[in-house]
Amino acid sequence: MSYLIFLRENARWLAGGFLLTLFSSFGQTFFISLSAGDIRSEYGLSHGAFGTLYMLATLASAFTLPRLGQIVDRYSARAVTCIIVPMLALAAVSMALSHSIVLLVVTIYLLRLFGQGMMTHNSLTAMGRWFSAQRGRAVSIATLGHNVGEALLPLAFVALAGLVGWRNSWLIAAAMLILVALPAISGLMAVERAPRASDPAARRSTARDWTRGEVLRDPIFYLLLLGVMAPGFIGTTVFFHQIYLVDLRGWSLEVFASSFTFMASMTVVFALVAGQLIDRFSAVALLPGFLIPLAAACLVLAGFEGQWSAFAFMGLMGVSYGFSSTLFGSLWPEVYGLRHLGSIRALTVAIMVFATAMGPGVTGFLIDRGVSYPLQIGVMGVYCLFASAMLLVVSRGLSARLRAA
């Protein structure tokens, strides 16, 4: 099936998945951190203190997600959307009105749980279930919502906050969720996609469907996580401390914000490339290489001070993000089956949220104690190289296991 025919025949479901990931941006670190300077100023928080609060709130959302995420196995994608979008809007309103530390922590918890967590989880689980032989394509298109959000929202928020203030900008975000996201997504997902005669034959990837308990007892699962967690940990760390990084390097914040657009464009291109490659070769086959561009990105940002290094970092990270966003959407159903996909994916998303929680907290703690931030980024790059070597071994082991199955 050609790409254009695939898009035309599945437009409503692909658009629903795309919009879910797009509007998850309001709970993503790159968007929340745009208010970090104002939050630290108004609440009297240091980099480390705010990073710790952010880490605790995100960890709480990570612990909640495995149980809450199981609702996608019990209810339709539309029903889940009608729950999580209003909750994300409520969190945005709370961000605009909060003036206490306790409410700030609760607000970040809700933003992370229903934004980064449930919105993304609902989208990718639906794509994994509705598509089989074309899963790579479907996931790559749905995850483009993240990239469009990263390309458009930082510049839009900076401009809007300059006009109406950062708190009112959060109220506008809440209005968009209720007036635009909720009716659009629920309408598109009102009908579940059923298999069609025109669908290509699916490549069977496993002989059975694993339960979540079986996955937790699988040693390969934990080796996979060592690689899977790296993009979220590194990306969240850099995005969360972007104001500190800009000040440290003497860069322009507006120019740095524009580098998100470059990253998003690279992510879009390589997400689509990854989708084609996954459908042709498998997600397991692509595991060893997706962290190598991220390693190069970290080493460039750590070693060079010119503002061009921000664009080099963002571009290389966009390559890894493009591959990883599509890869993670296809990997779990390929390795562990479909029957318990919602439960398993809720667990993996929670672990990735945990990784994003640890990044700002650990690096903020080290910054407050005088540990060089560029040095920290360089260490992350070296870790990615070691993780790539480990994933080469894991990929070969998984391929042998799946062939035996």
C-alpha positions in Angstrom: 0.0 0.0 0.0 1.4 3.4 -1.0 2.0 6.0 1.7 -0.6 8.4 0.2 -3.3 5.7 0.1 -2.4 4.7 3.7 -2.9 8.3 4.8 -6.2 8.8 2.9 -7.8 5.5 4.1 -6.8 6.0 7.7 -6.8 9.8 8.0 -9.3 10.1 10.9 -7.5 7.6 13.2 -4.0 9.0 12.4 -5.2 12.5 13.0 -6.6 11.5 16.3 -3.3 10.0 17.4 -1.5 13.0 16.1 -3.6 15.5 18.0 -3.3 13.5 21.2 0.5 13.8 21.1 0.4 17.4 20.0 -1.7 18.5 22.9 0.3 16.4 25.3 2.9 19.2 24.9 1.2 21.2 27.7 2.4 18.5 30.1 5.9 18.0 28.5 9.0 19.4 30.1 10.0 21.5 27.2 6.7 23.5 27.6 6.6 23.6 31.4 10.2 24.8 31.6 9.4 27.9 29.5 7.9 29.2 32.8 10.8 28.0 34.9 12.4 31.4 35.3 9.1 33.0 36.4 8.2 30.1 38.7 11.6 30.2 40.4 11.4 34.0 40.8 7.9 34.1 42.2 8.2 31.2 44.5 11.8 32.0 45.6 13.3 28.7 44.4 16.9 27.8 43.4 17.7 25.6 40.4 18.1 22.6 42.7 15.0 23.3 44.7 12.7 23.7 41.7 14.4 20.6 40.1 13.7 18.6 43.2 10.0 19.7 43.3 9.7 18.9 39.6 11.3 15.5 40.2 9.0 14.6 43.1 5.9 15.6 41.2 7.0 13.6 38.1 8.0 10.6 40.1 4.5 10.6 41.7 3.0 10.7 38.2 5.2 7.8 37.2 4.0 5.7 40.1 0.4 6.5 39.3 0.6 5.8 35.6 0.9 2.0 35.6 -2.5 1.6 37.4 -4.3 4.5 35.7 -2.9 3.5 32.3 -4.7 0.2 32.4 -8.0 2.0 31.6 -6.9 1.9 27.9 -7.3 -1.9 28.0 -10.9 -1.5 29.3 -12.3 1.6 27.6 -12.2 3.0 24.1 -9.7 5.6 23.0 -12.5 8.1 22.8 -13.7 7.4 26.3 -10.2 7.7 27.7 -9.8 11.0 25.8 -12.9 12.4 27.4 -11.3 11.8 30.8 -7.7 12.9 30.3 -8.1 16.1 28.2 -10.4 17.9 30.8 -7.9 16.8 33.6 -5.0 18.3 31.6 -7.0 21.5 31.1 -7.7 21.6 34.9 -4.0 21.3 35.5 -3.2 24.2 33.2 -5.8 26.4 35.0 -4.1 25.4 38.3 -0.7 26.5 37.0 -2.2 29.9 36.1 -3.8 30.4 39.5 -1.4 28.7 41.9 0.5 30.8 44.5 1.6 28.1 47.0 4.3 25.5 46.8 2.0 22.6 47.6 -0.4 23.5 44.8 2.5 24.0 42.4 3.7 20.4 43.1 0.1 19.1 42.6 -0.2 21.1 39.4 3.1 19.7 38.0 2.0 16.2 39.0 -1.3 16.6 37.1 0.4 18.1 34.0 2.9 15.3 33.9 0.4 12.5 34.5 -2.2 13.6 32.1 0.0 15.4 29.5 3.2 13.5 29.0 1.8 10.3 30.5 -1.8 9.6 29.6 -2.2 11.6 26.4 0.9 9.9 24.8 -0.1 6.5 26.2 -3.6 6.7 24.8 -2.3 7.7 21.4 0.4 5.1 20.9 -1.6 2.3 22.4 -4.4 3.0 19.9 -1.9 3.1 17.0 -0.4 -0.2 18.2 -3.7 -1.9 18.4 -5.4 -0.5 15.2 -2.4 -1.2 12.9 -0.2 -4.2 12.5 1.9 -4.5 9.3 1.7 -0.7 9.1 2.4 0.0 12.8 5.6 1.7 12.1 4.0 4.2 9.7 1.0 4.8 12.1 3.2 5.4 15.1 5.6 7.7 13.2 2.7 9.9 12.1 1.1 10.0 15.5 4.4 11.0 17.2 4.7 13.9 14.8 2.4 15.7 17.2 5.3 15.9 19.6 7.5 17.4 17.0 5.0 20.0 15.8 4.4 21.0 19.4 8.2 21.4 19.9 8.5 23.4 16.7 5.6 25.8 17.3 4.8 26.1 21.0 8.1 27.5 22.5 8.1 30.5 20.2 4.4 31.0 20.6 4.5 30.8 24.4 7.4 33.2 24.6 5.6 35.7 22.4 2.3 35.2 24.2 3.8 35.5 27.6 5.4 38.8 26.6 1.9 40.2 25.7 -0.4 38.8 28.4 2.0 37.3 31.0 3.0 33.7 31.7 0.0 32.9 33.9 -2.6 34.1 31.4 -0.8 32.1 28.8 -1.5 29.0 30.8 -5.2 30.0 30.9 -5.2 30.2 27.1 -3.6 26.7 26.9 -6.5 25.4 29.1 -9.0 27.0 26.7 -7.4 25.4 23.7 -7.7 22.0 25.3 -11.4 22.3 26.0 -12.5 24.2 22.9 -10.2 22.6 20.3 -8.6 19.4 21.5 -11.5 17.7 23.3 -14.1 18.0 20.5 -11.6 17.3 17.7 -10.0 14.2 19.2 -13.2 12.7 20.5 -14.9 13.2 17.2 -12.0 11.6 15.2 -11.9 8.6 17.6 -15.6 8.1 17.9 -15.3 5.0 15.6 -12.7 2.3 16.4 -10.6 1.2 13.4 -11.2 -2.4 12.3 -8.9 -4.5 10.1 -9.5 -4.1 6.4 -9.1 -6.5 3.5 -6.7 -4.0 1.9 -4.3 -4.1 4.9 -1.0 -5.9 4.1 -0.3 -9.2 5.8 1.1 -8.7 9.3 4.6 -9.9 10.2 4.1 -12.1 13.2 6.7 -11.1 15.8 6.0 -13.3 18.8 4.2 -16.6 19.4 2.2 -15.4 22.4 1.0 -12.4 24.3 3.0 -11.6 27.5 1.3 -10.5 30.7 2.8 -7.6 32.6 4.0 -9.9 35.3 5.9 -12.0 32.8 7.4 -8.9 31.3 8.7 -7.8 34.7 10.4 -11.2 35.1 12.1 -11.0 31.7 15.8 -9.9 32.1 15.9 -8.5 28.5 13.2 -6.0 29.5 15.5 -4.3 31.9 18.4 -4.2 29.4 16.0 -2.5 26.9 15.1 0.1 29.6 18.7 1.1 30.0 18.6 2.4 26.4 15.0 3.4 26.3 15.3 5.8 29.2 18.3 7.7 27.8 16.5 10.1 25.4 13.9 11.1 27.9 16.5 11.7 30.7 18.8 13.7 28.5 16.2 15.7 26.6 14.3 16.6 29.8 17.5 17.6 31.5 18.6 20.0 28.8 15.1 21.4 28.2 14.4 21.9 32.0 17.7 23.8 32.5 17.6 25.7 29.2 17.4 29.1 30.9 20.5 28.2 33.0 22.3 26.9 29.9 21.5 30.0 27.9 22.8 32.2 30.7 25.9 30.0 31.2 26.8 30.3 27.5 25.8 33.9 27.1 23.3 33.0 24.3 20.1 34.6 23.2 17.0 32.9 24.7 15.0 33.8 21.5 17.6 32.2 19.3 17.8 29.1 21.5 14.0 28.8 21.4 14.2 28.9 17.6 16.5 25.8 17.7 13.5 23.8 18.8 12.1 24.3 15.3 15.2 22.8 13.8 15.1 19.9 16.2 11.5 19.3 15.4 12.1 19.3 11.6 14.8 16.8 12.0 12.7 14.6 14.3 9.8 14.7 11.7 12.0 13.6 8.9 13.7 10.7 10.8 10.4 9.6 12.5 9.0 9.0 9.0 12.2 7.3 7.9 12.1 5.1 11.0 8.5 4.2 10.3 9.4 2.9 6.9 12.4 1.0 8.2 10.5 -0.6 11.1 7.8 -1.9 8.7 10.5 -3.3 6.5 13.0 -4.7 9.0 11.4 -4.6 12.5 11.9 -2.4 15.6 14.3 -4.9 17.1 16.7 -4.6 14.2 16.9 -0.8 14.7 17.7 -0.9 18.4 21.5 -0.6 18.3 21.8 2.6 16.3 19.2 5.1 17.6 21.4 6.4 20.5 24.5 7.2 18.4 23.3 10.6 17.2 22.3 11.5 20.7 25.8 10.6 22.0 27.3 13.0 19.3 24.7 15.7 20.3 25.8 15.6 23.9 29.5 15.7 23.1 29.0 18.7 20.8 27.0 20.6 23.4 29.5 19.8 26.2 32.6 20.7 24.1 31.7 23.9 22.2 30.4 27.2 23.4 29.3 29.0 20.2 25.5 29.3 19.7 25.9 27.2 16.6 26.4 24.2 19.0 22.8 24.6 20.2 21.6 24.0 16.7 24.1 21.1 16.2 22.8 19.6 19.5 19.2 20.0 18.6 19.6 18.6 15.1 21.5 15.5 16.2 19.0 15.0 19.0 16.2 15.3 16.5 17.7 12.4 14.6 17.6 10.2 17.7 14.3 11.5 18.8 12.8 10.7 15.4 14.0 7.1 15.6 13.2 6.6 19.3 9.7 8.1 19.1 8.7 5.7 16.4 10.8 2.8 17.7 9.2 2.9 21.2 5.7 2.9 19.8 6.4 -0.3 17.8 8.9 -2.2 20.0 6.6 -3.3 22.8 3.9 -4.9 20.7 6.5 -6.5 18.5 8.3 -8.1 21.5 5.5 -8.7 23.9 2.3 -8.9 21.9 -1.0 -7.0 21.8 -3.4 -8.6 24.4 -2.0 -6.8 27.4 -0.4 -3.9 25.5 -2.1 -1.1 27.4 -0.9 -2.5 30.8 2.7 -3.1 29.5 2.9 0.3 27.8 1.6 2.0 30.9 4.5 0.4 32.7 7.1 1.5 30.1 5.7 5.0 29.9 5.8 5.3 33.7 9.5 4.2 33.7 10.3 6.8 31.0 8.5 9.4 33.0 10.6 8.3 36.0 13.7 8.9 33.9 12.5 12.4 32.9 11.9 13.1 36.6 15.4 12.1 37.6 17.1 14.2 35.1 16.2 17.7 36.4 16.5 16.7 40.0 19.9 15.1 39.8 21.4 17.7 37.5 19.9 20.5 39.5 21.4 19.1 42.7 24.8 18.8 41.0 24.6 22.4 39.6 23.9 23.8 43.1 27.0 22.0 44.3 29.2 23.4 41.6 29.5 20.4 39.3 30.1 21.6 35.7 26.9 21.4 33.7 28.7 20.8 30.4 30.7 18.0 32.1 27.4 16.4 33.1 26.2 16.6 29.5 29.4 15.0 28.2 29.0 12.1 30.6 25.5 11.5 29.2 27.0 11.3 25.7 29.5 8.7 26.8 26.7 6.7 28.4 24.8 6.6 25.1 27.8 5.1 23.4 28.0 2.3 26.0 24.2 1.8 25.8 24.4 1.4 22.0 27.0 -1.4 22.4 24.8 -3.1 24.9 21.7 -2.8 22.7 23.5 -4.5 19.8 23.8 -7.6 22.0 20.2 -7.3 23.2 18.9 -6.9 19.6 20.7 -10.2 18.5 19.2 -12.0 21.5 15.7 -10.8 20.9 15.9 -11.7 17.2 17.0 -15.2 18.1 14.1 -15.5 20.7 11.5 -14.3 18.2 12.8 -16.6 15.5 12.5 -19.5 17.9 8.9 -18.4 18.8 
